[in-house]
């Protein structure tokens, strides 16, 4: 099946714009929320503190007859002087609980768990997870993550400029920003609606998305350059349509192959890797979409208004013809 990507390019741009605007709105709302105060809901890795995750022990009679009451948990936290904590009920049957609060020492953690056990129910010690990160370490992780993303953007822009031309590199960069922004915006909305937090693994996911997306874009750009060299007189719209359709099956197959294990991790993996896999699923999908429908159509639009003269064939001397 052949797709005319150039003819429908306004549709592709509108779809991307709507998704990006929705994500931007989510980030603005998150920033104005006092309980978040950032474009994304920051996890323990970035702001420091103590995270306690527990789950009711259903082996105890009548312990799991009803889901955890969020109001009771909030009342317990206020009684312990932890009223500003983030509380989230987890699990399909709402038998799990995640609490993110200020840094607690061993004594305060033990006291909190004892009161929760008394008011909520007996927790399974095998499912209990406790993590503590200092604010200084969290700040260092955040700065290092942002720096890594900026360096990767700069390196890719330089590499593509050397390998292709600056307009190729610029629109590939736009496509990368598109993929990252869609992933970040989606997680901002998920943070508002479902309380999903981002941690250091989210930075790793963003870096992975950048590498995956640029690889897909390079394949399409290589084919565009090849078609131009073979048919320099052909209109750029036709060139891009041909190149995209010739590489589309490869792009889709590569993306699907990469996403299948990610879906397995998301549905059957541990809680720690669930958001990491979700970020990659969103980013890989956005990367395939931007490579096919955004990077290619933007390049065609630019070249249509700023045509580049094809290289002139090398003159052959008379002595070389003999």
Secondary structure, DSSP 8 states (H G I E B T S, - for coil): ----TTTTHHHHHHHHHHHHHHHHHHHHHHHH-TTT-SSS-B-HHHH-EEEEEEEB-TTSTTTTSS---HHHHHHHHHHTT-TT-EEEEESTTS-EEEEEES---HHHHHHHHHHHHHHT--B-GGG-EEEEE-HHHHHHHHHHHHHHHHHHHHHHHHHHHHHS-HHHHHHHHHHHHHHHHHHHHHHHHHHHHH---B-HHHHHHHHHHHHHHHHHHHHHHHHHHHHHHH-TTS-HHHHHHHHHHHHHHHHHHHHHHHHHHHHHHHHHS-HHHHHHHHHHHHHHHHHHHIIIIIIHHHHHHHHHHS-----------HHHH-
